[in-house]
Amino acid sequence: MKQLKVLSLVLVGVAFIACKPRTFNSGELQSTGSDSFKQQFEVTRFVTCKNSKGQESGGLDFVWRLKKSSGETVSPYILGFAGSAETIEGKKVEFRSVSTIDEPRYPIPQVKPAGSFPVMNYYAVSLQYPTDEVSSGWGYLRVNGNSTSLSDVYGGMLILPKSSEAGAFANRYFIVTKEGSTLEFNCQAFGDANRDRMRTYLVKDGSHGFNGSRGTVVGAGAPAGSPVSTPASTSSTGSLDLRPVGRPANYDVQFRHERIYDCNGNGGVDVIWRKATADGKSLDVQSQYILGVAAQVKDDKNNLLSFSTVSMDGAPAFSAGTQPSSASYLRPAFEFSEEEVKSKLSFHSPIPGLTGRTLASGGTLWIPSESSGNGVAVAISLGASLRGPAYQVTANCTAKSAKIANWLTSCVGRESVGSNSGCQR
């Protein structure tokens, strides 16, 4: 009889555990609000999506935990998901769930032809919305601007293709709402980089061993003290966009990026022309000048540096780093101002060895002079000036224009304006 009582208590305990909502974020949310979110989390884009017209329409994001609410740093891991994209039917969907759980058994999306959905090639997570996260603005799910109703913290199911092996479904992503309706998105294939990142999903102790790139920062931005946003890295620099992520709307009105080097799968280099004044007044071609530079360079050891800045000096007195070879080099310098980085006019990627600072002071772009080789390097100063130690990455790149040397010597700064400047536009 005593054994039966013990067995009954065990069964009751098992039943309680089975029914208990699995909200992995509970116990860590000691404070909420937008500022607290920025301090603890980083949101990075993992795929971009297209609308029914084939135009880019946002994308889907990972939500990484980088710090506890106490400020203690943790090994980065994926805790939730977010996104802002248009469905193939033209519905605008915005969502973020900081508390999610994996779901081996999930509702099948409504697809045509019926019954063709490849269940084994997909991975599903349940979008959870605890009351405190919804009230603080951390969690939301909106369709065409209207918030959807939630039921016992459950908001729906995000269903992701595991890889490009999903065949015809490799670009099809789904949200099945709690009412059972299907929202379908046309996005990039998941890819190996995202498969590696997903190994961190809900793994808090760092045993996943992940230390690679987390992707392009979007949304609320990076927590205080963490790296600023970097552009999406692609295998083809033809589609590599070096403009700052989250840049203000007037950025593309004022500035024009022009690719000057293609680094053959290892990045690229842009010069940045001012084509309009800050108030939007267009400059004629002869009045335009170069005021900035951007680059993403990866070496043969997979060291990567990315940056973009609208502050540069074509003929600096000092330089950061060293020229890659004994050939003749141009060495335009660039700098980062806190104001420009905060306003998303400039950025740089994480800089190894940058101590005592959250923002690099600047660096030097080493560009080979005409017919003097293909080695292009980015050197970021680790101190307050260009004369100290630097972190440097070098790659072999191919020139995209015969005017590079002229542009970097005669077109930099306002003094290049005018027909007698020597700038060959």
Secondary structure, DSSP 8 states (H G I E B T S, - for coil): -HHHHHHHHHHHHHHHHHHS---TTTTT-S--SHHHHHHHEEEEEEEEEE-TTS-EEEEEEEEEEEE-TTS-EEEEEEEEEEEEEE-TTS-EEEEEESEEEE-SS------SSTT---GGGEEEEEEE--HHHHHHTS-EEEETTEE---BTTEEEEEEEESSGGGGGGTTEEEEEETTS-EEEEEE---HHHHHHHHTTTT-TTSTT---S---EE-TT---TTS--------S-GGG---S-TT--TTHHHHEEEEEEEE-TTSEEEEEEEE-B-TT--B--GGG-EEEEEEEEEE-TT--EEEEEES-EESS-SS-SS--SSSS-EE--EEE--HHHHHTTS-EE---TT--S-SS--EEEEEEE-TTS-SEEEEEEESSSSTTS-EEEEEEE-EES-TTHHHHHHHSBSGGG-STTS----
